[in-house]
Amino acid sequence: MKINFEKVPLRYRGMITKLYDFALNYTKNDTEDAIISVSFTDEKNIKKLNNEYRKVDKVTDVLSFPMLDIVYPQKLQDFTQEFSPDGTLYIGDVVICKNVAKRQAKEYGHSTKREVAFLALHGLLHVLGYDHIKENDEKLMQSTAKEILDKLNIKRKGDV
């Protein structure tokens, strides 16, 4: 997977890369040809994006913009017609509000790095077709995220 980073500090890039590579493998979506963009932004911009694309006029922690009409349990490999002539598959964008991540990390009692990992993964799972509108979909998405973070030893304070 190739990740295009925008305004993401270097201290998070390696972690996000490792997390995304592991998550793609874990969800059986592993393809070297996938491309995703991950950006950090401020509260003003994420509120604007949230209002523009979701019609929700408030600040949020993370937004996902999938480029494929993928619905779990579909896999990236099911979208061969979407691959570009150079063999790449652009799967979407994840935008994280850095100030909300810092605030939530403090609120939950864990590191900003852990919160950024959770938000980045949450965004990727949405791009891969996971959702949390229905209760059973939410349970699947939460358990998948927890399993991935646990396997990478990225835990919340108090998790054993």
C-alpha positions in Angstrom: 0.0 0.0 0.0 1.1 3.5 -0.8 0.0 6.3 1.6 0.1 9.9 0.5 0.6 11.9 3.7 -0.5 15.6 4.0 0.4 17.6 7.1 0.9 14.4 9.1 4.0 14.7 11.4 6.8 12.3 10.7 6.4 10.8 14.2 3.0 9.3 13.1 3.8 8.2 9.5 5.7 5.0 10.3 3.0 3.9 12.7 0.2 4.6 10.3 2.0 2.8 7.5 2.6 -0.3 9.7 -1.0 -0.1 10.9 -2.5 0.1 7.4 -0.3 -2.7 6.0 -1.3 -4.9 8.9 -5.0 -4.0 8.7 -5.2 -4.7 4.9 -3.6 -8.1 5.5 -5.8 -8.8 8.5 -9.0 -7.9 6.6 -7.8 -9.9 3.6 -7.6 -6.7 1.5 -3.9 -6.9 1.0 -2.8 -5.4 -2.3 0.4 -3.6 -2.9 -1.4 -1.5 -5.5 -3.8 0.3 -3.1 -3.2 4.1 -2.6 -4.8 6.1 0.2 -4.3 9.7 1.4 -4.1 10.5 5.1 -4.3 14.2 6.2 -4.2 16.1 9.4 -6.3 19.2 9.6 -7.6 21.8 12.0 -11.1 22.2 13.6 -12.2 24.8 11.2 -11.5 22.7 8.1 -12.9 19.4 9.5 -16.1 21.2 10.5 -16.4 22.6 7.0 -15.8 19.2 5.4 -18.2 17.6 7.8 -20.9 20.1 6.9 -20.2 20.0 3.2 -20.1 16.2 2.8 -22.3 14.9 5.7 -24.5 18.0 6.3 -23.4 17.9 10.0 -22.4 21.4 11.1 -19.9 20.5 13.9 -16.3 19.5 14.5 -15.5 15.8 14.3 -12.4 13.6 14.9 -12.1 11.8 11.6 -13.7 11.7 8.2 -13.4 9.1 5.5 -13.9 9.6 1.8 -14.1 6.2 0.1 -13.4 6.2 -3.6 -15.0 2.8 -4.2 -18.6 1.7 -3.6 -17.3 -1.1 -1.4 -19.6 -2.7 1.1 -18.3 -5.2 3.7 -17.6 -8.1 3.1 -16.5 -7.1 -0.4 -12.7 -6.9 -0.9 -10.5 -4.5 -2.8 -9.6 -7.3 -5.2 -13.3 -7.3 -6.3 -12.7 -4.0 -7.9 -10.4 -5.0 -10.7 -12.2 -2.7 -13.2 -11.3 0.3 -11.0 -7.6 -0.2 -11.2 -5.9 2.5 -13.2 -3.9 1.7 -16.3 -0.7 1.8 -14.2 -2.1 -0.9 -12.0 -2.9 1.2 -8.9 -6.2 1.4 -7.1 -7.0 4.7 -5.3 -9.2 3.7 -2.4 -9.9 7.0 -0.7 -8.9 9.7 1.8 -8.8 9.8 5.6 -8.8 13.2 7.3 -8.0 13.5 11.0 -8.5 16.6 13.2 -5.2 16.8 15.1 -6.7 19.0 17.9 -9.6 16.7 18.5 -7.2 13.7 18.6 -5.1 15.4 21.3 -8.2 16.3 23.3 -9.7 12.8 23.1 -6.4 11.2 24.0 -6.3 13.3 27.2 -10.0 12.6 27.9 -9.5 8.8 27.5 -6.2 8.8 29.4 -4.0 7.4 26.7 -1.4 8.8 24.3 -2.1 11.0 21.3 -0.2 8.4 19.3 -2.8 5.7 20.3 -5.7 8.1 19.5 -4.2 8.9 16.1 -3.8 5.1 15.4 -7.4 4.5 16.4 -8.7 7.3 14.2 -6.6 6.4 11.3 -7.7 2.8 11.5 -11.4 3.8 11.9 -11.1 5.9 8.7 -9.4 3.0 6.8 -12.1 0.6 7.9 -14.8 3.0 6.5 -12.8 3.1 3.2 -12.9 -0.7 3.2 -16.7 -0.8 3.5 -17.1 -1.2 7.3 -19.8 0.9 8.9 -21.5 1.5 12.2 -25.0 2.6 11.3 -26.6 -0.7 12.3 -25.8 -2.3 15.7 -24.4 -5.5 14.4 -22.2 -3.6 11.8 -21.0 -1.4 14.6 -20.0 -4.5 16.7 -18.1 -5.9 13.7 -16.3 -2.7 13.1 -15.4 -2.2 16.7 -14.2 -5.8 17.2 -12.1 -5.6 14.0 -10.5 -2.4 15.1 -9.8 -3.7 18.6 -8.3 -7.0 17.3 -6.0 -5.1 14.9 -4.9 -2.6 17.6 -4.4 -5.3 20.1 -2.3 -7.5 17.7 -0.1 -4.4 17.2 0.0 -3.8 20.9 -1.6 -0.3 20.6 -3.8 -0.4 23.6 -6.0 2.0 25.6 -5.0 2.8 29.1 -6.2 0.0 31.3 -6.3 -2.7 28.5 -4.4 -5.8 29.5 
